[in-house]
Amino acid sequence: MGDFFSELGAYLSSANSRSEILGDLLEHSYLALLPLVLGIVLAVAAGWLGQRWKIARSVLLVVSNLLYTIPSLALFVVIPGIIGSKILDSVNVIVALTIYTTALLVRPVLDALDAVPPHVVAAATAVGYRPAARFFGVELPLSVPVLAAGVRVAAVSNISLVSVGALIGTGGLGVLFTDGFQREYFSPIVVGIVLTMLLALVVDLLLVYLRKLLTPWERATTSKSTVKVAAA
């Protein structure tokens, strides 16, 4: 055990190692979070269609389930042939994870939109909201509490799957795993695991904070409930 910590200390004390770790961490964050944003946009658009047309809803649910069953490594390898990119291009990981994120979020988006009270939608329509304005101004904001849970799962999933891309030569913290296994050097593997877990934790906490920021009415409701309990 002492030898391992000595080896880990020597690894982290190297300026080159720290520079590589920082670069891998930043690239990992980019490769995980950009597809998350793109996937949310696409899933919301799909949810809008699915909520308004039953046939579209059924098709979207079936297609999303099928897409999510495709092995990630196979998708990373197939995508270059579809979009014409190079096998080591990071765009392959971005496209693949965008597909996974969209597929994972289609059902949560539909469930979140279904959870919006019908009388609220009717009231918004009655006061003059057109469909697009009503969706972005009323339905989508009110769906955030339910949708947030799915987004958190998708974020953690993306952070995990980016590591698989290292097997085909793309960057991210997965490079520390492949490098460590090839050299039988455990320090980069441990650092990669710890940083992946910390990145997932930080992103999850940020998403929780963002959810609270986007749903101020929930804080107001909680405050009122607390005041009533205190008064009683």
Secondary structure as UniProt FT lines:
FT   HELIX           2..13
FT   HELIX           15..52
FT   HELIX           54..68
FT   HELIX           72..83
FT   TURN            87..88
FT   HELIX           91..114
FT   HELIX           118..126
FT   TURN            127..128
FT   HELIX           131..134
FT   HELIX           135..139
FT   HELIX           140..162
FT   HELIX           163..168
FT   HELIX           174..183
FT   HELIX           186..214
FT   HELIX           216..231
//
